[in-house]
């Protein structure tokens, strides 16, 4: 995996009253809410577990992205498992 760096001046972080970890979470939330990152990639950027990231989204009232294709996939999986 190729890694890129973003330089954020400390005074910007101080002005925003954010730590580096908090800034990563803010960026991840923003990109997820815009539909630019999947929840998996967003939680990776935020360096959080999926559960913790979902909780953070809920606190921020960011609706989960769940479309008909995902519903169809879930129904198919449940059907294969004999759950429906």
Secondary structure, 3 states (H helix, E strand, C coil): CCCCCCCCCHHHHHHHCCCHHHHHHHHHHHHHHCCCCCHHHHHHHHCCCHHHHHHHHHHCCCCCCCCHHHHHHHHHHHHHCCCC
